[in-house]
Amino acid sequence: MKSQKGITLTSLVVYILVLLIVLATLSAISKYFYSNTKYITDANKYVSEFNKFNMYFVEDVKNNTNLYSIKNDQIIFEDGTVYTFDKKAIYRNKVEICSNVQICTFDKVEETDKNGFTKQIIKVKFAVKSSEIFAVENDYVLKYW
């Protein structure tokens, strides 16, 4: 008797059906994955706007011991650095550093610590709108030693 090694028509149909089921499952999973990535990139894009502002602002707060002027939408440090919130953007010395900003307010509070040093605290409210609103309120302490 001859050995019959090979694929029968029935096994070929079963292989093709299993392959189609696996491909359909993978395509459904990838469809959901790729359709949701636009929300992830949208949210991260606007969180990075706060990170850009924070990077510049922390550097200026560390380098200054006093403020020249502070308004609700503008702050001027003693070295002349100016931050202005205007038309949904934040400008540092007339250069736009953040866009699509909904809220940015500056406020100053003075506080005395346990050693008797008076420190100036700048309160910043910051909100960026994307598919969701990213809002944060931070306190920055000017250099006081």
C-alpha positions as CSV (number, residue, x, y, z in Angstrom):
1,M,0.0,0.0,0.0
2,K,1.1,3.4,-0.9
3,S,1.5,6.1,1.9
4,Q,-0.9,8.9,1.3
5,K,0.7,12.0,2.8
6,G,-0.9,15.3,1.9
7,I,-3.8,17.6,2.6
8,T,-7.3,16.5,1.9
9,L,-9.9,18.9,0.8
10,T,-11.7,18.7,4.1
11,S,-8.6,19.6,6.1
12,L,-7.8,22.5,3.6
13,V,-11.3,24.0,4.2
14,V,-10.8,23.7,8.0
15,Y,-7.4,25.4,7.8
16,I,-8.8,28.3,5.7
17,L,-11.7,28.7,8.1
18,V,-9.4,28.8,11.1
19,L,-7.2,31.3,9.3
20,L,-10.1,33.6,8.5
21,I,-11.4,33.5,12.1
22,V,-7.9,34.4,13.4
23,L,-7.6,37.3,10.9
24,A,-11.0,38.6,11.7
25,T,-10.2,38.6,15.4
26,L,-6.9,40.4,14.8
27,S,-8.5,43.0,12.6
28,A,-11.2,43.8,15.1
29,I,-8.7,44.2,17.9
30,S,-6.5,46.5,15.8
31,K,-9.5,48.5,14.6
32,Y,-10.4,49.3,18.2
33,F,-6.8,50.0,19.2
34,Y,-6.0,52.4,16.3
35,S,-9.4,54.2,16.6
36,N,-8.7,55.1,20.2
37,T,-5.1,56.3,19.7
38,K,-6.3,59.7,18.5
39,Y,-7.7,60.4,22.0
40,I,-4.4,59.5,23.6
41,T,-2.3,61.8,21.3
42,D,-4.8,64.6,21.6
43,A,-4.7,64.6,25.4
44,N,-0.9,64.3,25.5
45,K,-0.5,67.2,23.1
46,Y,-2.1,69.6,25.5
47,V,-0.5,68.3,28.6
48,S,2.8,69.1,26.9
49,E,1.6,72.8,26.6
50,F,1.6,72.9,30.4
51,N,5.0,71.2,30.5
52,K,6.5,73.9,28.2
53,F,5.1,76.7,30.4
54,N,6.2,75.0,33.6
55,M,9.8,74.5,32.2
56,Y,10.2,78.2,31.5
57,F,8.4,79.4,34.5
58,V,10.3,77.3,37.0
59,E,13.6,78.5,35.6
60,D,12.5,82.2,36.0
61,V,11.1,81.6,39.5
62,K,14.4,80.1,40.6
63,N,16.5,82.9,39.2
64,N,14.5,85.8,40.8
65,T,14.0,86.9,44.3
66,N,11.3,89.5,43.7
67,L,8.5,90.6,41.3
68,Y,8.3,93.9,39.6
69,S,4.6,93.7,38.8
70,I,1.8,91.2,38.8
71,K,-1.7,91.4,37.3
72,N,-4.3,88.7,36.7
73,D,-3.0,87.9,33.2
74,Q,0.6,89.2,33.4
75,I,3.6,88.8,35.6
76,I,6.9,90.7,35.4
77,F,9.9,89.4,37.3
78,E,12.7,91.8,38.6
79,D,15.1,90.7,35.8
80,G,12.5,91.9,33.2
81,T,11.1,88.6,32.1
82,V,7.4,89.1,31.2
83,Y,4.7,86.4,31.0
84,T,1.5,87.4,29.4
85,F,-1.7,85.5,28.8
86,D,-3.5,86.8,25.7
87,K,-5.8,85.3,23.0
88,K,-5.6,81.7,24.3
89,A,-1.8,81.8,24.3
90,I,1.0,82.4,26.8
91,Y,3.9,84.7,25.8
92,R,7.3,84.9,27.4
93,N,8.9,88.2,26.4
94,K,6.6,88.5,23.4
95,V,7.4,85.0,22.2
96,E,4.6,82.4,22.2
97,I,5.4,79.4,24.3
98,C,2.0,77.8,24.8
99,S,-1.2,77.8,22.7
100,N,-4.8,76.7,23.1
101,V,-4.7,77.8,26.8
102,Q,-8.2,78.4,28.2
103,I,-7.2,79.9,31.6
104,C,-4.0,81.3,33.0
105,T,-4.1,83.5,36.0
106,F,-1.3,84.8,38.3
107,D,-1.6,85.7,41.9
108,K,0.9,86.6,44.6
109,V,0.8,85.6,48.3
110,E,3.3,86.4,51.0
111,E,4.0,83.9,53.7
112,T,6.4,83.8,56.7
113,D,8.0,80.5,57.4
114,K,9.1,79.2,60.9
115,N,12.5,80.9,60.7
116,G,11.0,84.3,60.1
117,F,11.8,84.5,56.4
118,T,9.1,86.0,54.3
119,K,8.6,84.2,51.0
120,Q,6.6,85.2,48.0
121,I,4.4,82.5,46.5
122,I,3.1,82.8,43.0
123,K,-0.2,80.9,42.5
124,V,-0.8,79.9,38.8
125,K,-4.1,78.6,37.6
126,F,-3.7,76.9,34.2
127,A,-6.2,75.1,32.0
128,V,-5.9,73.7,28.5
129,K,-8.9,72.3,26.6
130,S,-8.7,69.3,24.3
131,S,-11.2,66.5,24.2
132,E,-11.1,67.0,28.0
133,I,-10.1,69.9,30.1
134,F,-6.6,69.6,31.7
135,A,-6.5,72.0,34.6
136,V,-3.9,72.5,37.3
137,E,-3.2,75.0,40.1
138,N,0.4,75.3,41.2
139,D,2.3,77.3,43.7
140,Y,5.8,78.6,42.9
141,V,8.1,80.0,45.6
142,L,10.4,82.8,44.6
143,K,14.0,82.4,45.8
144,Y,14.1,83.9,49.3
145,W,17.5,83.0,50.8
